[in-house]
Amino acid sequence: MALISPVNMTAADAPSPYVASAIDYGEGMEPWEAFDGSTELWHNWKSTTSIYSEPVWLKIDLGSNKTAASYVIRAVTDYWDRAPRTWYLHGSTNDSDWTLLDSQADLAFSSGTPYRTMSTASPGAYRYYKLTCHTALYNGNEPYVGE
């Protein structure tokens, strides 16, 4: 299956038709940076919301419906301990009604395992994909997601 997510984003809505968004982000760590193709430090998305207060989410609008049979979550270089530990991946055709595609619990990342390739339990064609993080490895707080 072909790659459906961008790996060359330069802004929240570039290149077209992709649009990356999130619940929030830290300065210089915007949602689109999770899709910019770089594994360099600080080329990532970081939420500033504590997971203790509410789940945090990162979303990509692909511009049209596409099927994802698998996806990759990458920890940020030198901050693998801030990677999501428990999360849900949802898909939507309208950005309102969401279908659960995958869930993971208590997965650990390390310098030797900086990324995870996961299969979706029930692939379908969706325009929007949303990763909702419920805990992070480090103190369960403010996850980082890299390319």
ABEGO torsion letter per residue (X at the ends): XBBABBAABABAAOBOABBBBBABBBBGBBAAAAAAGBABBGBBBBBABBAAABBBBBBBBAGBBBBBABBBBBBBBGAAAABBABBBBBBBAAGABBBBABBBBGBBBBAABABBBBBBABBBBBABBBBBBABBABGGBGBBBBX
